[in-house]
Amino acid sequence: MNHELANPPFNRISGPYPAGDLSVYLVHGPDRCDAQQFNTLAEALSRKVVVVHETGSVGRLEIENLSNDKDLLVVAGEIVKGGRQDRTLGVDLVVPRGARLPIPAFCVESQRWARRRGEDVASFSGSSSMLTKIALMEAKLGKSQSGVWSSVAEAHGHLSGYLKDDVASPVSPSSYQLMMEHPRMKTLVAEARERLSGLLDSHPDVVGFVFVTHGRISTADVFATRQMARSYFDKFLEAALVDVSRPSRGARRRTVGMDPGAQPQPDATDMEPCAVSAWLQGTIAGELLETQLIAPRVRLESRRSRDHHATYFGSLDEQLGVLLHQNWMSN
């Protein structure tokens, strides 16, 4: 276990902050590297300083960083839209300025292998969404394309039931990304953002966030800088809202647009921040599952809690000696 894992890079946790069926805890801490040396994938695509190339292979894409002054941070689970089919990226990766690197990928649009109208078949136009937790676990831990497809189809079904509308797009019914662009999903996201409005502005030292659904911690993510955390918050919030639509085990849940007389489930807002911190640190201290070097400089490590109820993924930048991204997911 490296020194960064032995000394969790945060000072405290605050919350909970409720947003409908979702509760958010904030992770506070210092920057551990220069935030200005990285672009995120969404930022780089919007500024046209990165190209995500279609390779013709479902399981591999190539990312070219065109910036001459910033490295590129890619986070596992980010969706890229376009190409022959939308994909999710399979690992955390740093693409140095001027470099072009391969990256494992998984299809999140099983019924398309051709140009979609108005899009470039050779590259990808944007990255505004993050894969839902269950599908992301299939990608990161199971490395299973069939598992990702199954989880995406399940997410379509759960979200359609939750929103009381079919979220599959007529343009491409199997597309996870187009599901996220459905009008009712956009409304759900806008409502959550409104409830959390100003949260990050009033807490400028936030380096991460923890999402609680159905009374249980669902996911947590901590970044090396406050700017990274701020850049990724909306993506992870959207993914957490998809997780909310998944029925809890043995618990009743509320739904969007429910009858006024129905009895809602109380918000899960009674978990103390110290319990959240203990959960994070306990998972880090669990059994080592895998460690691997992702060229040219990111070492990935995965661990499982001793009770097997949660999995941890840490991405260490060996050049800088800091964890760029840490991700926890409950099983």
N, C-alpha and C positions, 0 to 999 in steps of 0.2 A: 504494500500500500504506500503510495507516494505521500510526501509531506503535506500536499494540498488536501488530500483526503483526510489525513489525520487531524487537520485543523480546518474545520468547515469555514468557508470564506464568507461568513455573514455575522453580523453583530446581534441582530434581534429579529423577531417576527412580530408583526402587528396584525390586528384583525379580530374577528372576521368582518368583512364588508359584504353585505348581501346584495345580490342582483337576481331577484326572482328565485328560481329553483337552484341557483348557484350561489356559493359563497367563496370569497377570495381572501386569502391572507397574503400579506406583503412581506418579502424578505429584504431586510435592510443591511447594507454593508458598503465597504469602500470599493473603488475601482482598483483592479489588480494589474491592469496594463493600460496603455495609451489607447483610448477609445477611437482616436482619430486615425489609427493605422488600419482600420477595417471598414469595408463596406459590407452590409448585409445583402443577401441575394435580391430581395425586393427593391432595395435602394439602387443597387447596381443595374438591375434590369430597367428601372424607370429612367435612369441616367444614361442608359445605353453604353455602359462600360463593362458589360459582360455579355457573352453569347453562350446559351445552353444549346448545344448541338444535338440534333437527332442523329443516331448512329445506325438506325435500322435494326438494332437489337433491343428487344423489350427490356432486358435486364441491365443495360448499360447506356449511359449518356456521357457526353464530354462537356466540360465547363471551361470556357476560355475567359480569363480575366484580362480585359483590355486596359485596365487602369495602370497608369505609370507611377502612381504614388500610394496606392492602398491595396492591401491584401483583401481577399474575399472570404467571408465566413458563410458557410453553408450548414444548415441544421437539418438533421435527419427528420423526415416527415413533411418537409416543405413540398408543396405541390407546384409543378411547373405546367403551364397551360399551353397547348399547341402540339406541334410535331405531328407524328402519325397517331398518337394517343397521349392523353395527359398522363404524367408520371408523378410518383413521389420519390424523393431522393432518399437513399438507403442508409447513409452514414453522415455524421458530422465531418466536415472537411474544410481545410484552409487551402485556397488556391492563391499562391503568391502572385503578386503583380506581374503581368506579362506572361503567365504560365497557362497551359492548357492541359487539364487532367481528366482522366476517366472517373466516373462515379457510378456505383451500383444504383439501380433504380427498379421500381416496381410499377406495373401498370395499374392505374386507378380509373380506367375507362375501357372495359373489356370488349365492347362491341364495335370498336373503331380501329382501323389500321389504314387510314387514308387522310388526305387533307380535309379539314373542317372549314366550312365557308368563311372567308375573310381572314384566314390564318396562314402562317407560313409552315409548310410541312417539314422544312429542314431545321427549324429552330423553335424556340418557345418564347411567348410574348410577355409573360408575367408570372408572378408568384405571390398571390394574395392570401392563400389558404394553407392550413396545416392539417395533416391527417388526423382523424379521430384516434383515441387511445387504443382501442382494441385492434384496429388495423395496423397502427404503428408498432404495437407489440409483435404482431405477426411479421412485420418487416425487419425490425431491429433484432429481435431475439430468435424468432422462428425462421427468418429469412425465407419465407414461404410465399410465393406468388399466389398460389391457390388460396392460402389463408387470407391474404390481402383482398383478393377478389370477393371472397365470402364475407369478410368483415365490411367491405364497402357496400355490398348488397344489403347486408343487415342494417347498416346505418341508413340507407335509403328507406327501408321499411319502417324503422323506428322513428325517424324524423318525420316521415309522412304521417304516421299516426299521431305524433306529438303535435304537429302543426295542423292536423286535420285537413291536409291537402297533399296531393301527389307532388313530391319535390323533384321527380325525374324530369329532365328536360326533353322536350320533343325533338330537339336538335341532336341530342345524343343521350338516351335514357340511362346509360350506364356510367356517365361521367360524374365523379365525385365533385369536381370543381364546379360544374354547372349546377349541381345540387346546391352548393354553397351560394350560388348566385340567384337562387329562387327568391321571388319577392317576399314571401313570408319568412324565409330564413333571414333576409336582409332586415326585415322589421324586427325580428327577434334579437338580432345582433345590435341594432340601433337602440332598442329598449335597454339592453344590458349596458351598453356604453353610456347611455343617459344616466342610469342608476349609479354608474361608477365615475361619472363625469368629474374631472378635477382631481381624481384620486392620486395619480402619479405626479401631477403638478404640486400637490400639497405634501408629497413625500419624495423629495428629490434624491434621496439616498437609496432608492429601491434598486436592487440587483436581481430580483426574482419574484416569483409568485407561486402560490399554491391554490389549487382549485378543489373545493369540496362539493360533491354531489351525493344526494340521497344519504346525507349524514356520514359519509366516508371520504377520506382523502382520495382523490382520483389521480391527479397529476401534480407535479411540482417541477419548476425549472429555475435554475440560477445561472447567471451569466457573469463573465469576467468584468463587465463594466455596466454602469447605469444606463448608458446610451444603448447598448445592446438589448438590455431588458426592456427599455421603453420601445425600441423598434419592433420587438417580437410580441409585445403584450397583446395586441389586437388579434394576431394570428392564433395565439394559444387560447384566447378568450373564445373565439369562434369555435375552435375544436372542442373546448370544454362544453359549449352549448349543445353540440351534437351528442356528446357523452350524456348530457342531462336527459336527452330523449330516450336513452336506453333504459328500459324498466329495471328498477332496483330489485335485488333479491329479497323478497318478503316484505317490501315496503310499498305503501301507496304513494303515488306522486300526483302532482298537479299537472294540468296540461294548458297550453295556450288556448285561449278562447273557450274555456270551460263555462258551463252554465253558472249564472250568478249565485244560485242557491247551493252549489256544491261546496263541500267542506275541503279546503286546501290543507295540504300537509304543512306543518310549521317549517320555517326555514331552518336549515342545519347550521345554526350560528352559535352553538354553545361549546365548541371545542376550544380549550385554552391554547394560546400561542405556544406555551411551553410543551404541550402535548404534540403539537405539530413539529416543533424543533426536535423532540425526542424521536419521532417517527422518521424524520429525515436522517438523523445521525445513526439511528439503529439500522436502517437499511444500508447505509454506507459501510457499516461494520460487518455486513453479512458475508456470505460465502462468495468467493471469486468464481465467476462463471467463465469469463473469457477476457483476454487482453490481446490487442493486435495493433500494429502500426499501420496507419493509413497514410500513404505517401502524400507529401514528403515529410510531414512533421507532426501529425496528430496521432496520439496513442489513445485508443478507445479501451475502456474497461467497463465490464458489466458485473454486477453483483446481485445476489438475491438475499432478501432478509431471512433470518434464521427460521421464522415461521412460514416462509415461502409465500407470504401475502403481498410482497412488493418487490420490484426490480429497480435497480439503479444503473444508470449509464453516465460515465464521466469521460470527457474529451479533453485530454491534456495536450496543450501546445508545447512540445518539447523544446522548441527554439526559445520560447519566452519563459517556460517553466511555470505556466499557470493553466488552470482549468478554464477553458473558454466557455464551456457549457456543461451543466449537470442536469440530468433528467431523472425523475422518479415517476414510476407508474405502479399503481396498485393492481393486483391480479384479479 
